């Protein structure tokens, strides 16, 4: 009997598999016009209808859906109206179980119009320049996911519609983003940015869920009117120009764990005394929107309370003032009434106010558990060199060594990880961005934040070869010549030939055909060469009048003052690169370092208009990111610590950059390496006092962006002889303790204190041997003897 049952089961399995194999697959049909698409959707044998070409200049409703249970895949093709806002691109009336995907719909009154249509899916469509992008009326249980809705008057509108899901859509540059009238709808994980009106508007709406949306840079964030029992949580509501959230006659809503940072964070207006809303939940463990460990209320950028116990929750409530609104004709007594806060006697002329409302009182609502940003434990930063691994693709896991280094930075108690987003890796060819490299650095940032640290991005380093050639094409070059006691300017315009003179020994021509450097003997006869309205003048006089910074170099034992003005072509490329970096990483990055050691005598940027380059990088970031700070660091060691060197002395460099690009710089940092790049003792940090004097005068923040001590056998490079790991350990305890004590003694604040670097490099970025050995780990990622000392110093700030 058991054998028969087993045989029967085998037979049933075989019959099932055969039925699956021979079952008919969904029938595909194609269409290439409004008419043929309607016909294919009407055809019962067509389950999937594929649009094969664009449909343009339609002056009527293109596809009025005739059936249920169909799929329309436009494959990215257009359905375009005739710029007259014809009725609808696609219209469903009383239909269910359908899917519309990959359609680009533009220039209709309704891009997609649902009426009394349930259980449909709108997936990855693009709605552009319609009056209404997506409109649902009396329609429920629909899914609107992954669509791009741009430049419409209204993005997504739900009118008297329930239990729909709006998720992972991008709504930008519309008048209004998402409008909801109905109940139990979910609006989740959408990017709603740069809309001219409200990001999300709940009107006559109950029991809706609005969670995890990015609602930024709109006119206003979220508006509620006659909206009750809705939940609004875990949304980033920031940089909206008018207000973050506005409630009018809306009560019993739960609003918690949101991030509010707007010109005005809230506006509460009521025409009755029933204005109670819940602005927090009882405090409980869980990750909040700031990354803290406790859930409670909301983060309010203008909250002025304290968090003395360090739990990330404010100690005092955040007060939300409620404006009570009463019409001007509501009599307060037989002989008077209150209008705009003033008592007006009977018989006063108030006719002009009869059509407007008046504020007559003010109450207070509370967020009892406001979130506060956790104050950083320390300012310690550690530099790690991440380079895009050739062959790595988006979606691949990070190389194991990358993860190990990030976890090691966390173990060291670092608060920031500083690393370069190399220009030549992001944009290896002009206007060709390496999307895999961008994804790689995104993954690095994600891992850094996962470990509880923050990134400090260095941009503008490793200028690609194609861009370096642009640096050699300045729009204008001026060479300032000095030889012996001779002190004159000779300016040679493009195309101008130099007159031959007796006693003229040499003319050295640079590769750029438009440039000449002249070596002049003391007794040479000088010939003035007019250039427009400018004639030859003395160096100091000319430079001062024209605000030209001088750079001093030594060529073949002759001192030459040089000034190069960088052309706009290179600067525009720098802006474009920086803008792309900010676009890709800006939401996860707050601090950017612009360039690296721009005053360094060996750095290519030093020979350019450094402040212009800094400004170009800043302008690129600012075009794509609104919430950030910038840092610029200056090298302080030999020869940059020579007070007699009027060109390289670092305080002069700092001052020059602040005068010429100070509005682009928030943080001024120094790089100081006593014992490696200078002969000073490890605890020699008088530079801090000079730095604080400069930053206080120019109202900037201060930082030590790099310090460290290289180990290694290259004794002839080091001012104090052979370097050992033990000497590095001594440096750690002397230098970092001195920095901390100096800052505390002076009562100053230090944004960063950076250790350079985490690990020794196999292929250092510079050819100088010390650059390879600054790590606290060796090249095999094995800790050096000072590792625990560095860890201890990082924990004691």
Beta strands, then each sheet from edge to edge (+ up, - down):
strand 1: 28-31
strand 2: 48-51
strand 3: 55-58
strand 4: 63-64
strand 5: 71-73
strand 6: 78-81
strand 7: 86-93
strand 8: 99-101
strand 9: 104-106
strand 10: 108-115
strand 11: 121-123
strand 12: 126-128
strand 13: 132-137
strand 14: 143-145
strand 15: 148-150
strand 16: 154-159
strand 17: 165-167
strand 18: 170-172
strand 19: 176-181
strand 20: 186-188
strand 21: 191-193
strand 22: 198-203
strand 23: 209-211
strand 24: 214-216
strand 25: 220-225
strand 26: 231-233
strand 27: 236-238
strand 28: 243-248
strand 29: 254-256
strand 30: 259-261
strand 31: 266-270
strand 32: 284-285
strand 33: 294-295
strand 34: 299-300
strand 35: 318-327
strand 36: 336-339
strand 37: 342-345
strand 38: 357-367
strand 39: 380-383
strand 40: 416-420
strand 41: 454-459
strand 42: 476-483
strand 43: 486-489
strand 44: 506-509
strand 45: 516-519
strand 46: 551-555
strand 47: 558-565
strand 48: 591-594
strand 49: 629-635
strand 50: 667-671
strand 51: 701-707
strand 52: 753-755
sheet 1: 1+ 2+ 5+ 8+ 11+ 14+ 17+ 20+ 23+ 26+ 29+
sheet 2: 3+ 6+ 9+ 12+ 15+ 18+ 21+ 24+ 27+ 30+ 34+
sheet 3: 4+ 7+ 10+ 13+ 16+ 19+ 22+ 25+ 28+ 31+ 35+ 38-
sheet 4: 32+ 33-
sheet 5: 36+ 37-
sheet 6: 39+ 40+ 41+ 48+ 49+ 50+ 51+ 52+ 39+
sheet 7: 43+ 42- 47+ 46-
sheet 8: 44+ 45-
end
